[in-house]
Amino acid sequence: MRCGFCQAACPVYREEGTEFSVARGKLILIEAVLDGRSPLTPAVRDALDACLLCKSCRAACPSGVRTDLIMAAGREMAAERHGLGVVKANALAALRRPKVLGVASAIGARLWGLAFAREADGNLWRLRVPPGNLYPRLPALSFVSRLARGELGAVADPESATIVVGRSAAAKTVIFFPGCLVHYMLPEVGLAAVKVLLAARMGVIVPARPTCCGTPLYVNGDRAGATELAETNLAWLSQPGVTLSLSAGDKAGMVLEEPAPVVFACPSCAESWRGYPELVGERWVTAAKEAAGRVVDISVFLSKAAPGTFGEPARRDEWPVAGGPGRTVTYHDPCHLAQAQGVRSEPRALLKALPGVTLKEMADPGACCGSGGTFGLFHVDLSRRIGGKKAKDIAETGADTVATGCPACLLQIRQELHLAGQSQVAVRHTVELLAAALGDE
């Protein structure tokens, strides 16, 4: 099937306009390499690497070709032939070692000023080494570290390597998997997610030592590393008969008598877990299928489990988010949430229910922001060109806040708005706005 429907959907093709910048051309390259008609040259590798893996082509394909799986296989083949490169290889190796990553994060927070210079508005820091990407300052404490210190009444259970947060032993239970960006860079998103789950009368279980979902390794060609991380996560999730104390000295525990939903505030992590059955070894396939069936985005979960919770905050006359009543919000659809999982209406419904909020759609809310996880680190110019269009669409709405359901999109949009001179526009994860509306801050 070589119809070209993927051209209209591909954000890279919109910028580059070449055959090998779109899925159809890349699949032709992979086929030529497999057939022996073309060597896997560095140019071929670079063409395969210049893809966001946003899955827009997969969603647009009338034949249902799994372009994302074929592209990942092509990158694995390229990595075996040419390697990953020193920088990428070391970064991905760190993701396989949570303890090393945790230490590196703590050191990075202390030495942040040596590598980054603070921007004039004070909210973002620019990497001193070109091309100078922008990031929020790395927090001193990670998401799980803050829970471990007792925030939101959290209590650690060393035996099961979990942290539990819950207001009563009778609460239903969910498992919240934070993902690396939330855990290390955006702990406020993780805390907001837990807060809204508590408001929905859920007890929340969080891994005490979060392990990467494996996506960065998988999409960069390190399938073996991704498999290792997937099996580590499944081993943690598969612990039988987990009983967790809700408070010190409380003998009544939270018992998982039936599989609890695994809730995500990062759609890339959720999509990774949904793909575990195709990634893990034979021993883990059954567990992977069971886990994949429990995966749910937090907006979908809240829409079903707690309808109306966030339309009735504790203080309707106060809107405890900077900007006051009358806030105008526009929503960006993350590719891995909208294109891959078909989730579009649920986050909008939650936002519309918030008091004082007007939801105003941008011209193309589903257009990719250009992040692509690690893509933006290695294809800076292309990423910024794509992201610049997103910033323009946002600015044209006149909204004072952008909401999105993806941590990577949040960071990318925050950077692009800053570069476009629109730093006054707040960028928040959907759960942050929901948590603020509860009125208990």
C-alpha positions as CSV (number, residue, x, y, z in Angstrom):
1,M,0.0,0.0,0.0
2,R,1.7,3.2,-1.1
3,C,-1.2,5.7,-1.3
4,G,0.5,8.6,0.5
5,F,-2.2,9.3,3.1
6,C,0.7,9.6,5.6
7,Q,2.0,12.7,3.9
8,A,-0.9,14.8,5.1
9,A,-0.6,13.5,8.6
10,C,3.2,13.7,9.0
11,P,4.6,16.8,10.8
12,V,8.1,16.1,9.6
13,Y,6.9,15.9,6.0
14,R,5.1,19.2,6.4
15,E,8.5,20.8,7.1
16,E,10.9,18.9,4.9
17,G,8.6,17.9,2.0
18,T,10.8,15.0,0.8
19,E,9.8,11.4,0.2
20,F,12.2,10.0,2.8
21,S,10.8,12.4,5.5
22,V,7.5,10.6,5.5
23,A,6.6,7.0,6.5
24,R,6.1,5.8,3.0
25,G,9.6,6.7,2.0
26,K,11.1,5.4,5.2
27,L,9.4,2.0,4.7
28,I,10.7,1.9,1.2
29,L,14.2,2.4,2.6
30,I,13.8,-0.3,5.2
31,E,12.4,-2.7,2.5
32,A,15.4,-2.0,0.2
33,V,17.9,-2.7,3.1
34,L,16.1,-6.0,4.0
35,D,16.1,-7.1,0.3
36,G,19.8,-6.3,-0.1
37,R,19.1,-3.6,-2.7
38,S,20.6,-0.9,-0.5
39,P,23.2,-0.9,2.3
40,L,22.3,0.6,5.6
41,T,24.4,3.7,5.3
42,P,24.6,6.5,7.8
43,A,22.3,8.5,5.4
44,V,19.6,5.8,5.7
45,R,20.1,5.7,9.5
46,D,19.6,9.5,9.6
47,A,16.4,9.3,7.5
48,L,15.0,6.7,9.9
49,D,16.0,8.8,12.9
50,A,14.2,11.9,11.6
51,C,10.8,10.7,12.7
52,L,8.9,11.8,15.8
53,L,7.2,8.4,16.1
54,C,4.0,10.4,16.8
55,K,1.9,7.6,15.2
56,S,0.0,10.1,13.1
57,C,0.9,8.0,10.0
58,R,-0.4,4.9,11.7
59,A,-3.7,6.6,12.5
60,A,-4.1,7.9,9.0
61,C,-3.2,4.6,7.2
62,P,-6.4,3.2,5.6
63,S,-4.8,-0.3,5.6
64,G,-3.8,-0.2,9.2
65,V,-0.1,-0.7,8.6
66,R,1.8,-0.6,11.9
67,T,4.3,2.0,10.7
68,D,5.4,2.6,14.3
69,L,6.5,-1.0,14.8
70,I,8.3,-1.1,11.4
71,M,10.1,2.2,12.1
72,A,11.2,0.9,15.6
73,A,12.5,-2.3,13.9
74,G,14.4,-0.2,11.4
75,R,16.0,1.8,14.1
76,E,17.0,-1.3,16.0
77,M,18.6,-2.6,12.8
78,A,20.5,0.7,12.4
79,A,21.6,0.7,16.0
80,E,23.0,-2.8,15.6
81,R,24.9,-1.7,12.5
82,H,26.1,1.8,13.5
83,G,25.7,2.0,17.2
84,L,23.8,4.6,19.2
85,G,26.6,7.2,19.5
86,V,28.3,8.1,22.7
87,V,25.9,10.7,24.1
88,K,22.7,8.7,23.3
89,A,24.2,5.4,24.4
90,N,25.2,6.8,27.8
91,A,21.9,8.6,28.3
92,L,19.9,5.4,27.6
93,A,22.2,3.3,29.8
94,A,21.4,5.6,32.7
95,L,17.7,5.0,32.2
96,R,18.3,1.3,32.7
97,R,19.8,2.0,36.2
98,P,17.3,3.9,38.3
99,K,19.8,4.3,41.2
100,V,22.3,5.9,38.9
101,L,19.7,8.1,37.4
102,G,18.5,9.2,40.8
103,V,22.0,10.1,41.9
104,A,22.6,12.0,38.6
105,S,19.4,13.9,39.1
106,A,20.3,14.9,42.6
107,I,23.8,16.1,41.5
108,G,22.3,17.8,38.5
109,A,19.9,19.8,40.7
110,R,22.8,21.0,42.8
111,L,25.0,22.0,39.9
112,W,22.2,23.3,37.6
113,G,23.7,26.7,37.3
114,L,26.9,25.5,35.9
115,A,25.2,24.0,32.8
116,F,22.2,26.3,32.5
117,A,21.7,30.1,32.4
118,R,18.5,31.5,33.8
119,E,16.2,33.3,31.3
120,A,14.9,36.8,31.9
121,D,11.4,35.7,33.0
122,G,12.9,33.3,35.6
123,N,10.9,30.3,34.7
124,L,13.2,28.6,32.2
125,W,16.9,27.9,32.0
126,R,18.9,27.7,28.8
127,L,21.5,25.1,28.3
128,R,24.9,26.9,28.0
129,V,26.1,24.6,25.3
130,P,24.5,25.1,21.8
131,P,21.8,24.6,20.6
132,G,20.7,25.9,24.0
133,N,17.4,24.1,24.7
134,L,15.2,25.5,27.5
135,Y,14.1,23.6,30.6
136,P,12.6,24.3,34.0
137,R,15.1,24.0,36.8
138,L,15.6,20.4,38.0
139,P,13.8,20.1,41.4
140,A,15.8,19.2,44.5
141,L,13.4,16.4,45.3
142,S,11.8,14.0,42.9
143,F,8.1,13.1,43.0
144,V,8.5,9.9,44.9
145,S,11.0,11.5,47.3
146,R,8.4,14.0,48.2
147,L,5.8,11.3,48.8
148,A,8.4,9.4,50.8
149,R,8.7,12.4,53.1
150,G,5.0,12.1,53.9
151,E,3.4,14.6,51.5
152,L,-0.3,14.0,51.0
153,G,-0.2,11.6,53.9
154,A,1.9,9.0,52.0
155,V,3.4,6.0,53.7
156,A,6.1,3.8,52.4
157,D,6.0,0.0,52.4
158,P,9.6,-1.3,52.0
159,E,8.5,-4.9,51.6
160,S,6.6,-4.3,48.4
161,A,8.7,-1.3,47.2
162,T,5.6,0.8,47.2
163,I,4.2,4.1,48.6
164,V,0.5,4.3,49.4
165,V,-1.6,7.3,49.7
166,G,-5.2,7.0,50.9
167,R,-7.8,8.5,53.2
168,S,-9.5,5.3,54.2
169,A,-8.9,1.6,54.2
170,A,-12.2,1.2,52.3
171,A,-11.1,3.3,49.3
172,K,-10.9,1.6,46.0
173,T,-7.3,1.3,44.8
174,V,-5.4,2.5,41.7
175,I,-1.8,2.2,40.8
176,F,-0.2,5.5,39.6
177,F,2.8,5.1,37.4
178,P,4.6,8.5,37.2
179,G,7.1,8.1,34.4
180,C,10.6,9.6,34.3
181,L,9.6,13.2,33.4
182,V,7.0,13.5,36.1
183,H,9.2,11.7,38.6
184,Y,12.4,13.7,38.0
185,M,11.4,17.0,36.3
186,L,7.8,17.7,37.1
187,P,6.9,16.4,40.6
188,E,4.1,18.9,40.8
189,V,2.3,17.0,38.1
190,G,2.6,13.8,40.0
191,L,1.4,15.4,43.2
192,A,-1.6,16.9,41.4
193,A,-2.4,13.5,39.9
194,V,-2.4,11.9,43.3
195,K,-4.5,14.7,44.8
196,V,-7.3,14.4,42.2
197,L,-7.3,10.6,42.6
198,L,-7.7,11.1,46.3
199,A,-10.6,13.5,45.6
200,A,-12.2,10.8,43.5
201,R,-12.1,8.6,46.7
202,M,-9.3,6.4,45.5
203,G,-6.4,4.9,47.4
204,V,-3.2,5.4,45.4
205,I,-0.2,3.0,45.1
206,V,3.0,4.4,43.6
207,P,6.2,2.4,43.0
208,A,8.8,3.5,45.5
209,R,11.6,3.0,43.0
210,P,10.1,4.0,39.6
211,T,11.6,2.3,36.6
212,C,11.5,3.8,33.1
213,C,8.8,2.4,30.9
214,G,11.3,1.7,28.2
215,T,10.1,4.0,25.5
216,P,13.3,6.1,25.1
217,L,15.3,2.9,24.6
218,Y,12.8,1.2,22.3
219,V,12.3,4.1,19.9
220,N,16.1,4.6,19.7
221,G,16.8,1.0,18.7
222,D,17.7,-0.5,22.1
223,R,15.0,-3.2,22.1
224,A,16.9,-5.4,24.6
225,G,17.2,-2.5,27.1
226,A,13.5,-1.7,26.7
227,T,12.6,-5.4,27.2
228,E,14.6,-5.4,30.4
229,L,12.8,-2.4,31.8
230,A,9.4,-3.7,30.7
231,E,10.0,-7.0,32.6
232,T,11.2,-5.1,35.6
233,N,8.0,-3.1,35.7
234,L,5.9,-6.3,35.2
235,A,7.7,-8.0,38.1
236,W,6.9,-5.2,40.4
237,L,3.3,-5.1,39.3
238,S,2.9,-8.9,39.6
239,Q,3.6,-9.1,43.3
240,P,0.8,-11.4,44.7
241,G,-1.3,-10.4,47.7
242,V,0.0,-6.9,48.2
243,T,-1.2,-5.5,51.6
244,L,-0.2,-2.0,52.4
245,S,-0.7,-0.1,55.7
246,L,-2.3,3.3,55.3
247,S,-0.7,4.9,58.3
248,A,1.8,4.1,61.0
249,G,0.4,1.5,63.4
250,D,-2.7,1.0,61.3
251,K,-3.4,-2.8,61.1
252,A,-6.1,-2.4,58.6
253,G,-4.5,-2.6,55.2
254,M,-5.3,-1.8,51.6
255,V,-5.7,-5.2,49.9
256,L,-5.5,-5.8,46.2
257,E,-8.1,-8.5,45.9
258,E,-8.6,-7.8,42.2
259,P,-6.3,-6.1,39.7
260,A,-6.2,-2.4,40.2
261,P,-6.2,0.0,37.2
262,V,-2.8,1.3,36.3
263,V,-3.2,5.0,35.8
264,F,-0.9,7.3,33.8
265,A,-0.5,11.0,33.4
266,C,2.0,10.4,30.6
267,P,0.5,8.9,27.4
268,S,3.9,7.8,26.1
269,C,4.4,5.6,29.2
270,A,0.9,4.3,28.9
271,E,1.4,3.5,25.2
272,S,4.6,1.7,26.1
273,W,2.9,-0.5,28.7
274,R,0.2,-1.2,26.1
275,G,2.9,-2.5,23.9
276,Y,4.6,-4.8,26.4
277,P,3.0,-8.0,25.1
278,E,4.9,-7.5,21.8
279,L,8.1,-6.6,23.6
280,V,8.7,-9.0,26.5
281,G,10.1,-12.5,26.5
282,E,7.7,-15.6,26.5
283,R,7.8,-15.9,30.2
284,W,6.2,-12.5,30.7
285,V,3.7,-12.4,27.8
286,T,0.7,-13.4,30.0
287,A,1.5,-10.9,32.6
288,A,2.1,-8.2,29.9
289,K,-1.3,-8.8,28.4
290,E,-3.0,-8.6,31.7
291,A,-1.2,-5.4,32.6
292,A,-1.9,-3.9,29.2
293,G,-5.6,-4.4,29.8
294,R,-5.4,-2.4,33.0
295,V,-3.7,0.7,31.5
296,V,-5.7,3.9,31.5
297,D,-5.0,7.6,31.0
298,I,-5.9,9.6,34.1
299,S,-8.4,11.8,32.2
300,V,-10.3,8.7,31.0
301,F,-10.2,7.2,34.5
302,L,-11.5,10.3,36.2
303,S,-14.2,10.8,33.6
304,K,-15.6,7.4,34.4
305,A,-14.8,7.0,38.1
306,A,-15.5,10.6,39.3
307,P,-17.9,12.4,37.0
308,G,-18.7,15.8,38.4
309,T,-16.0,15.8,41.1
310,F,-14.2,18.8,39.6
311,G,-17.3,20.8,38.8
312,E,-18.0,21.3,42.5
313,P,-14.8,22.6,44.1
314,A,-14.7,23.3,47.8
315,R,-14.9,27.1,47.2
316,R,-16.8,27.9,44.0
317,D,-16.3,31.7,44.6
318,E,-12.5,31.3,44.5
319,W,-10.5,30.0,41.6
320,P,-7.1,29.1,43.2
321,V,-5.1,29.2,40.0
322,A,-3.2,32.4,39.1
323,G,-5.3,34.6,36.9
324,G,-8.6,34.4,38.8
325,P,-12.1,33.8,37.4
326,G,-12.7,34.0,33.7
327,R,-9.7,32.0,32.7
328,T,-9.5,31.0,29.1
329,V,-7.9,27.6,28.5
330,T,-6.9,26.0,25.2
331,Y,-6.1,22.3,25.0
332,H,-3.3,20.6,23.1
333,D,-3.9,17.0,22.1
334,P,-0.7,14.9,22.7
335,C,0.0,12.6,19.8
336,H,0.4,9.5,22.0
337,L,-3.0,10.2,23.7
338,A,-5.1,11.3,20.8
339,Q,-3.5,9.6,17.8
340,A,-2.4,6.4,19.5
341,Q,-5.2,5.9,22.2
342,G,-8.1,7.9,20.7
343,V,-8.5,10.0,23.8
344,R,-9.8,13.5,22.9
345,S,-13.1,14.2,24.6
346,E,-12.4,13.2,28.2
347,P,-9.8,15.9,29.1
348,R,-12.0,18.5,27.4
349,A,-15.0,17.4,29.4
350,L,-13.0,17.7,32.6
351,L,-11.8,21.1,31.8
352,K,-15.2,22.4,30.7
353,A,-16.6,21.3,34.1
354,L,-14.2,23.6,36.0
355,P,-15.9,26.8,37.3
356,G,-14.9,30.0,35.6
357,V,-13.1,28.2,32.7
358,T,-13.8,28.9,29.0
359,L,-12.3,26.3,26.8
360,K,-11.3,27.8,23.4
361,E,-10.0,25.4,20.7
362,M,-6.9,26.3,18.8
363,A,-6.8,26.0,15.0
364,D,-5.3,22.5,15.0
365,P,-5.2,21.1,18.5
366,G,-4.0,17.7,17.3
367,A,-1.0,19.0,15.4
368,C,2.3,17.6,16.9
369,C,4.2,20.0,19.1
370,G,7.5,18.7,17.9
371,S,8.8,17.2,21.1
372,G,8.8,13.5,20.3
373,G,10.6,12.7,23.6
374,T,14.3,12.4,22.7
375,F,13.6,13.7,19.1
376,G,13.8,17.3,20.3
377,L,17.2,16.7,21.8
378,F,18.8,15.5,18.5
379,H,16.8,17.4,15.9
380,V,16.6,20.8,17.5
381,D,15.9,22.9,14.4
382,L,13.3,20.6,13.0
383,S,11.7,20.3,16.5
384,R,11.5,24.0,16.9
385,R,10.0,24.6,13.5
386,I,7.2,22.2,14.3
387,G,6.8,23.6,17.8
388,G,6.8,27.2,16.5
389,K,3.6,26.5,14.6
390,K,2.0,25.2,17.7
391,A,3.0,28.3,19.6
392,K,1.5,30.5,16.9
393,D,-1.8,28.5,17.0
394,I,-1.9,28.9,20.8
395,A,-1.2,32.6,20.7
396,E,-4.0,33.2,18.2
397,T,-6.6,31.8,20.6
398,G,-5.9,34.6,23.2
399,A,-5.9,31.9,25.9
400,D,-4.0,32.6,29.1
401,T,-3.5,28.9,29.8
402,V,-2.6,25.9,27.7
403,A,-3.6,22.5,29.1
404,T,-2.2,19.2,27.9
405,G,-2.1,15.6,29.0
406,C,1.6,14.9,28.3
407,P,4.7,16.0,30.3
408,A,6.9,16.1,27.2
409,C,4.4,18.2,25.3
410,L,4.2,20.5,28.4
411,L,8.0,21.1,28.4
412,Q,8.1,21.6,24.6
413,I,5.2,24.0,24.5
414,R,6.5,26.0,27.4
415,Q,9.8,26.4,25.5
416,E,8.2,27.3,22.2
417,L,5.9,29.9,23.8
418,H,8.9,31.5,25.5
419,L,10.8,31.6,22.2
420,A,7.7,33.2,20.6
421,G,7.6,35.9,23.2
422,Q,4.5,34.4,24.8
423,S,5.9,33.5,28.3
424,Q,2.8,35.0,30.0
425,V,0.8,32.0,28.8
426,A,0.7,29.4,31.5
427,V,1.3,25.8,30.4
428,R,-0.2,23.2,32.7
429,H,-0.9,19.5,32.8
430,T,-4.7,18.9,32.9
431,V,-4.4,17.3,36.3
432,E,-2.8,20.5,37.7
433,L,-5.8,22.5,36.8
434,L,-8.1,19.9,38.3
435,A,-6.1,19.8,41.5
436,A,-6.2,23.6,41.8
437,A,-9.9,23.7,41.3
438,L,-10.4,21.4,44.4
439,G,-9.8,24.5,46.5
440,D,-7.7,22.8,49.2
441,E,-4.4,24.3,48.3
